[in-house]
Amino acid sequence: MRLPRLALVAAAWGGLSACISFNEPCSGVAENPNEQVAYLNGVVYLDKANARHANNAIGQGAAEAFLDATETGVPPSDFAVINGGGLRGEGLCVPRTILPTGGLKSGVLHEIMLFENRLLSLRVTRDELRALIEASVTRLTPEGLPIVNPPGEFLHIAGGTEQINCANPPGSRVTRLVVGGEDMLLAGPDVRLAITDFNVYTGTGTKEVFAAMTGGVSSRDVHTYDLTDAQVVERYFKKSYQPPQGQTFPSLSVDGRIELVGCATPGPPTK
């Protein structure tokens, strides 16, 4: 949940020993803040516009981690999302809006994902999944206009592809939604979704979709994972995106799994 984590961040900013005793000054709250957990294939921008209005390597990698998460007796997820507002570029002491090519340290990852939300998985209908994605793109800015207030509810995804058309009115912007090779805009069986508790219960723009579920969220075979979202991502990054060793490990890079049509495109951050 967010408040406990914010309290820890406040302690770090204030230089209180309760936080600093476990981490070097200005590093994220992590067990081994200087440990490298991934290798970035290129520069990653984490200002609000690039984290909340475009495909993003950290967002995509985090969603992949959610999709990959497993625990005994829990069905595997079909699709996973993480909101762009959960990726923070402010940093504890220095900005993290520009991540250079190369190693990504655990402490920096935990600064980026500083809220330490709980990861959930649950069953959703195809209509509910579409409604969730529609809610996440309602406030995207159409092409030709400046991106003034990028939406924190914008969802990075794994397990499928989307096409979003910002020329369409809100509520009808999802023009393609494919999960596991199946068209989610057609009738069919439910899918299992991996998502944080924040987006289900608290997040503006997404909580409303879950509040409107027939039978309520509790009727959807909900599972709460033991690890926090940041811990899940760190574990996945370590096994999937470590430094290149010949051709053994791929590096973390961005792809176009969300096709944004007629949407404003953010540029590099100014600082």
N, C-alpha and C positions, 0 to 999 in steps of 0.2 A: 504494500500500500504506500501512498505517497508521503504522508505526514512524518512517519518515523524516519524515512530517508532524508527528508528535508531538514529534520532536526540534526542529523549527522552532518549534512552539508553545511548547515549553519555553524556547527562546531568547527568544521574544517576551516571555513572562512574566518572565523574568529580566532583561530590558532589555539583552540582548547586542547589540552593534553589528552583528553579522552579519545580524540580522533587521531591526533598526530602520533600517539604512542604506537599505533598500528600501521602507520603509513608515513612516508617521507612528506615534508611540507609540500603542499600544492599537488599532491597526487590523489587519485580517486581512492575511495575506500575499497581496498582489495587485499586479498591475502598476500599476494606477491606482486606489488604494483609495478616492479621493473621487469617482470617476466614478459617476454614477447609471446603474443597469442595468435598473431596472424601476420601475413605479409600483404600489403596493399599494392596492387598492380599499377596504380596511378594515383594522382592527387584526388582526394575526396573532399568536397565542400560540404560543410555542416552548418552554414548559416540557415536561418529559418526558411528562406525561399528555396534553397536546394534540398533541404530535408523534408519540406512539406509541399513541394509543388513540382517534383520531378523524380524520376528513378534515381536511386542512391545506393551506392555499393554497401554501405553499412546497414541501411534499412533492408535491402534485399538479403544480405547475409544473416541478419537477425531473424528475418522471417523464415529463412531456410532452417535456422537452428530450431525455431519453434516447431516446424514441420517434422524435423528429425527427432524431436524429443520423444522418449519412450520410458515407460515404467511398467512393471509387471501387472498384467491383467487389464491394461488400458489399450483400447483399439487405436491403431495408428491414425493420425490425422490425414485428411485429404488436402487441406488447404490451410494456409497460415497467414496471419497479418500482424503488422505492428504499425502503430500510428507515428507519423513523422514528428509530432510534438513530443514524443518520448525520446527523441534523439537530440541531445543538447550540445550546442557548440560554444556555450559561454565559458566553460572551463572553471576550475576552482580558483586559480590564480592567473592563468594566462588563457587567452581565447583558444578554442579548439575548432574554429570555423574552417580551418584549412589543415587537413591531415596530409602530410607529404607521402610520396611513394616510399615504400619500405616497411619496416617493422612497426606493428601496432602493439603497444604495451598494455598489460592488464589494467594498470592504473588509469590510463587514458580511456580505455573502453568503459570502465566503471564511472568515469566522469561523464561520458557521453550518455550512458544508460544509468543515470544516478538515482532514479526513483525506486529501483528494486521492486517492481510489481511482481505479482504472482502470475504464473502461466497457467491457463486453463485450457481444457479441450471439451467440446460439447457438440451435440448434434444440432444441425440447423437445416431448414428446408431450403430449396433452391430460391424460392421467392424471398426468404429472409436474407439469404446471402446477397442476392441482388440489391435488396433494400439497404443492406449494410454498406455495400460498395457505393451505391447512389448517395447515401448520406455522407460518405467520405469525400466525395468530389463535388458536392453541391456548391461549395464556396471557392472552387478553383477559378482563376481569373482567365477570361477569354483572351485570345491572341490580340495584340495591338494595344492592350491596356497594361499599365504598370502593376506589378505584384506588390500591393500595399500591405495586405494582412494575410499572409499565407496560412491556410487552415491546418491547425494541429491535428485534426481528425483524418487527414489524408493518410491512406493506408498503403504501406509497402507490402508486397505479397510474395508468396512462394507456393508452388504446387499448381500453378496455372498461368493464364495470360488474360489481359484485359485490353479493351479499346474504350477510351473515354473521349467523347466529343464535347468540347466546351462551347461549341456553337449552339448546342441544344440547350433547352431550358433545364434548370435544376429539376431532378426527378426523372429525366429521360436521357441522361448523359452516358449511361452504360450501354454501349452498342455491341460489345462482345465480352463474354465472360466464360472462360473455358477452364475446367478443373479436371485434371487427369484425363485429358482428351475428350471430355464430355461437355456439351453445350449447356451451361447452367441457365440459359434463357428459355430452355425447353423443359417440359414436365419430366420428372424423373425422381429417383430416390434421393433421400437426404444425404448430406455430406458431413464429415466431422471436421470441425474448425478449431484451430489452435489460435489463441488470442489472450491478451492480458486481462486480469480482473478489472483493471482501470477502464478499459474500453467497454467492458460488459456492464459495469455497475456505476461508473462515475463520469466517464468521458463525454463531454458535450458533443453532440452530433452522432454518437454511436450508442450511448446507453438507451436512447429512446427506442431503437430497433429491438433491443433485447427486452425492454420493459413491455413491449407490445406482443411478445411471443405468446401464442396460444398455450395455456398450461403453465406459463412462466418458465424462467431459466432452469429452475430446479427439476423440471420434468424432462430435461434434455441430456440425461446421462453425463452430468458435469463431473470432470475430474480436475483436481488441483494438484499440480506437480510439486514435488518437494523443494526443488531449487527455484530461486528467483529467475526472472527473465534474463537479467545480466549474467547470472551463473550459467544458465542454459546456453546463452550465446558464447560465453567464453569457452565452455567445454567443446562446443561444436567448432568454433574457430580453430582451436588447438589441433583437432584431428583433421580438419578440412583445408585450412588455409595457412599452414606454417610456411617458413621460408623455402624457396625452391631448392630441392635436392635432386639435381638432374631433372627428370620429368615426374618425380614422385608426388609432389604437392602442387596443386594449382594455387595461384594467388587470388586474392579477393578483388573482384572487378565488377563493374556495373553492366547490366544488359537492358534491353528494351522490352521487358515482359509486360510493362504497362505502356501501351501506345496512346500517347496524348495527342489528340487531333484538335486543332483550333484552340489550343491552350497557350497562354503566355509561357515563355521559356526563361527561367532565371539565368543570369550571368554569374560570373565569379563574385565572391564576396569582396567588398571594398577594403576589408581589413581582416 
